[in-house]
Amino acid sequence: MGLSTTLSASSREAGSSNKAKRLRAGGRLPAVCYGEGSEARAIELSSNDVKKAFLGDPGNRSLFTLSVEGDSFPALVKDLQIHPVSRRLLHVDFLKIDPAKKVTVKVPLNLAGKAQGVERGGQILQSEREITVSGLPADIPSSIVADVSSLNLGQTMHLSQVALPETLTLVKTVDLPVAVVNIPKGLKAEAEAAQAAAAEQAQAASPAAKSSAKGDKDKKGDKDKKK
C-alpha cells in the first residue's frame, strides 16, 4: 500500500534561506506540512530517507505516512522544489489528509504477462507509466498491474481496459492508450503480403469471380463459333 512508507520528521524553526541551506548541508531537508483547519507547520526530514522513498521505492511516491515527533498521519505530497541545474530536492510541501476522505493520486502502472504478439515477434511499448485513481488513503496501492498477455500484434490496451480494485475509481479525461504491441517492419511486410495473397485467393474463389470467369469463357466460345 502507498501508506506503508513512513517518513519520520521533526519540527524546525522557520527562517531564512541561509538556515535552509545549513539544514541541507547537514543532510536534512526542509519541508512544511499543512491541512484543513490547521496552520502550516515547518518540519525537517532526513534527505537520504526522502531520496530513498522518492527514487528508490518503485511504488507510490505521492502518499505517505508522515510521523512528526510521534504524531503519525497520512500525508500527500503537494509540491516539490527541485534545483534547476543539479536536480537536487530542496523543499517538500505535505498536505495532511483525512483518512476517511477519498484522495486523487497518481499511482505507478506496471505491465504483467507476456503478450501474444510478443510471442510472435512483436515488441510491446508502454506509453503511460502512471494512472490517476481516486480512493480512500488506506486503499491506494503502491502500484497497479495491467495484464497484457492477451494483446496480439498491432493491438492496444487503453486506460478503460485496466482492471482496478473495487475500492478505486479511475480518474481520466481521455481514454489514453497505455500499451501497444508494435509489428516490426519485417513482420509487417510479411503480414501485408500474406493478407494480399489471402485477399486474392478469396476473390478468385468468390462466386462473382467464378461467374465473371465463366462469362469471359462463354464470350470467347461465341467468338470462336462466329469465326
C-alpha positions as CSV (number, residue, x, y, z in Angstrom):
1,M,0.0,0.0,0.0
2,G,1.1,3.6,-0.6
3,L,0.8,4.4,3.1
4,S,3.2,1.6,4.0
5,T,6.2,4.0,3.6
6,T,6.7,6.1,6.7
7,L,8.7,9.3,6.7
8,S,10.0,10.5,10.1
9,A,10.2,14.2,10.6
10,S,10.9,16.7,13.4
11,S,9.7,20.3,14.0
12,R,12.0,23.1,12.9
13,E,12.1,26.8,13.3
14,A,11.0,28.6,10.1
15,G,13.6,31.1,9.0
16,S,15.7,32.5,6.2
17,S,17.1,30.7,3.1
18,N,20.5,30.6,4.9
19,K,19.0,28.4,7.6
20,A,17.6,26.1,4.9
21,K,21.0,25.9,3.3
22,R,22.6,24.9,6.6
23,L,19.9,22.2,7.0
24,R,20.7,20.8,3.6
25,A,24.4,20.9,4.3
26,G,23.8,18.8,7.4
27,G,21.8,16.1,5.4
28,R,18.4,17.5,6.4
29,L,15.6,18.5,4.1
30,P,13.3,21.5,5.0
31,A,9.6,20.9,4.5
32,V,6.2,22.2,5.5
33,C,3.0,20.3,6.5
34,Y,-0.4,21.8,6.4
35,G,-4.0,20.7,6.3
36,E,-7.6,21.8,6.6
37,G,-8.2,23.7,9.9
38,S,-4.6,23.7,10.9
39,E,-1.7,26.1,10.5
40,A,1.3,25.3,8.3
41,R,4.0,23.5,10.3
42,A,7.7,23.8,9.5
43,I,9.4,20.4,9.6
44,E,12.6,18.8,8.5
45,L,13.4,15.2,7.4
46,S,16.5,13.1,6.5
47,S,17.5,13.9,2.9
48,N,18.6,10.3,2.5
49,D,15.3,8.9,3.7
50,V,13.3,11.2,1.4
51,K,15.5,10.4,-1.6
52,K,15.1,6.7,-0.9
53,A,11.4,7.0,-0.7
54,F,11.0,9.1,-3.8
55,L,13.6,7.5,-6.0
56,G,14.4,4.0,-4.6
57,D,10.9,2.8,-3.9
58,P,9.2,1.6,-7.1
59,G,5.8,2.1,-5.6
60,N,3.6,5.1,-4.9
61,R,5.7,8.3,-4.5
62,S,2.9,10.7,-3.5
63,L,1.1,9.3,-0.5
64,F,3.0,8.5,2.8
65,T,2.5,8.1,6.5
66,L,4.2,11.2,8.0
67,S,5.4,10.8,11.6
68,V,6.3,14.1,13.3
69,E,7.6,13.5,16.7
70,G,5.2,10.7,17.5
71,D,2.2,12.2,15.7
72,S,1.5,9.9,12.6
73,F,-0.9,10.7,9.9
74,P,-1.4,10.2,6.1
75,A,0.1,13.0,4.0
76,L,0.0,13.8,0.4
77,V,3.0,15.4,-1.4
78,K,1.5,18.6,-2.9
79,D,4.7,20.3,-4.2
80,L,8.4,19.6,-4.7
81,Q,11.0,22.3,-5.1
82,I,13.9,21.0,-7.2
83,H,17.2,22.8,-8.1
84,P,17.0,23.6,-11.9
85,V,20.6,22.5,-12.5
86,S,21.6,19.9,-10.0
87,R,18.1,18.4,-9.8
88,R,18.6,18.2,-6.1
89,L,15.5,18.1,-3.9
90,L,15.3,21.4,-2.0
91,H,11.9,21.5,-0.3
92,V,8.7,19.5,0.1
93,D,5.1,20.5,0.8
94,F,3.0,17.9,2.6
95,L,-0.8,18.0,2.8
96,K,-2.2,16.3,5.9
97,I,-5.3,14.4,4.8
98,D,-8.3,12.9,6.4
99,P,-8.1,9.1,6.3
100,A,-11.9,8.9,6.0
101,K,-12.0,11.1,2.8
102,K,-11.1,10.0,-0.7
103,V,-8.0,11.4,-2.4
104,T,-6.9,11.6,-6.0
105,V,-3.4,10.4,-6.7
106,K,-1.1,9.1,-9.5
107,V,0.0,5.5,-9.0
108,P,2.7,3.7,-11.0
109,L,1.3,1.4,-13.7
110,N,3.2,-1.9,-14.2
111,L,2.7,-4.4,-17.1
112,A,2.4,-8.1,-16.4
113,G,2.3,-11.2,-18.6
114,K,3.8,-11.9,-22.0
115,A,1.7,-10.5,-24.8
116,Q,0.7,-13.0,-27.6
117,G,2.1,-10.5,-30.1
118,V,5.5,-10.6,-28.4
119,E,5.5,-14.4,-28.7
120,R,5.0,-13.9,-32.5
121,G,7.9,-11.4,-32.7
122,G,6.3,-8.1,-31.9
123,Q,7.5,-5.5,-29.4
124,I,5.4,-4.2,-26.6
125,L,5.7,-0.5,-25.8
126,Q,4.3,1.2,-22.6
127,S,3.0,4.7,-23.2
128,E,1.6,5.5,-19.8
129,R,3.7,4.9,-16.7
130,E,1.2,6.3,-14.1
131,I,-2.5,6.1,-13.7
132,T,-4.7,8.6,-11.8
133,V,-7.1,7.0,-9.3
134,S,-9.4,8.1,-6.5
135,G,-10.0,6.2,-3.3
136,L,-9.5,6.2,0.5
137,P,-5.9,6.7,1.6
138,A,-5.6,3.2,3.0
139,D,-6.9,1.7,-0.3
140,I,-4.3,3.4,-2.5
141,P,-1.9,0.7,-3.7
142,S,1.8,1.1,-4.3
143,S,1.2,0.2,-7.9
144,I,-1.4,-1.0,-10.3
145,V,-0.8,-4.1,-12.6
146,A,-2.2,-4.4,-16.1
147,D,-2.2,-7.9,-17.6
148,V,-1.2,-7.6,-21.3
149,S,-0.9,-11.3,-22.1
150,S,-4.0,-11.2,-24.4
151,L,-2.6,-8.4,-26.7
152,N,-1.8,-9.6,-30.2
153,L,0.2,-8.0,-33.0
154,G,-0.9,-4.4,-33.6
155,Q,-3.4,-4.4,-30.6
156,T,-3.6,-1.6,-28.0
157,M,-4.7,-1.6,-24.3
158,H,-6.4,1.6,-23.1
159,L,-7.0,3.1,-19.7
160,S,-10.5,1.8,-19.6
161,Q,-9.3,-1.7,-20.0
162,V,-7.0,-1.7,-16.9
163,A,-8.6,-3.8,-14.2
164,L,-8.9,-1.8,-10.9
165,P,-9.8,-3.0,-7.4
166,E,-13.4,-2.3,-6.4
167,T,-12.2,0.3,-3.9
168,L,-10.7,2.5,-6.6
169,T,-12.1,4.7,-9.3
170,L,-10.3,5.6,-12.5
171,V,-9.9,9.4,-13.0
172,K,-9.5,10.3,-16.6
173,T,-10.5,12.8,-19.2
174,V,-9.3,10.9,-22.3
175,D,-9.2,7.1,-22.7
176,L,-5.4,7.1,-23.5
177,P,-3.5,4.0,-24.7
178,V,-1.3,2.5,-22.1
179,A,0.4,-0.3,-24.1
180,V,0.7,-1.4,-27.7
181,V,2.3,-4.4,-29.4
182,N,4.2,-2.9,-32.4
183,I,4.7,-5.0,-35.5
184,P,8.4,-4.9,-36.7
185,K,8.9,-3.8,-40.3
186,G,9.9,-7.3,-41.4
187,L,6.9,-8.9,-39.9
188,K,4.7,-6.1,-41.1
189,A,5.8,-6.7,-44.7
190,E,5.2,-10.4,-44.4
191,A,1.8,-9.9,-42.8
192,E,0.8,-7.4,-45.6
193,A,2.0,-9.9,-48.3
194,A,0.1,-12.7,-46.6
195,Q,-3.0,-10.6,-46.3
196,A,-2.8,-9.5,-50.0
197,A,-2.3,-13.2,-51.1
198,A,-5.3,-14.3,-49.0
199,A,-7.4,-11.5,-50.4
200,E,-6.5,-12.6,-54.0
201,Q,-7.3,-16.2,-53.2
202,A,-10.6,-15.2,-51.6
203,Q,-11.5,-13.0,-54.6
204,A,-10.6,-15.8,-57.0
205,A,-12.8,-18.3,-55.1
206,S,-15.8,-16.0,-54.8
207,P,-19.0,-16.7,-56.8
208,A,-18.8,-13.4,-58.5
209,A,-15.3,-14.1,-59.7
210,K,-16.3,-17.5,-60.9
211,S,-19.3,-16.1,-62.7
212,S,-17.1,-13.5,-64.4
213,A,-14.6,-16.0,-65.4
214,K,-17.4,-18.2,-66.8
215,G,-18.8,-15.3,-68.7
216,D,-15.5,-14.5,-70.3
217,K,-15.1,-18.1,-71.3
218,D,-18.6,-18.2,-72.9
219,K,-17.9,-14.9,-74.8
220,K,-14.7,-16.4,-76.1
221,G,-16.6,-19.5,-77.3
222,D,-19.2,-17.4,-79.1
223,K,-16.5,-15.5,-80.9
224,D,-14.8,-18.8,-82.0
225,K,-18.1,-20.1,-83.4
226,K,-18.6,-16.9,-85.4
227,K,-15.2,-17.4,-86.9
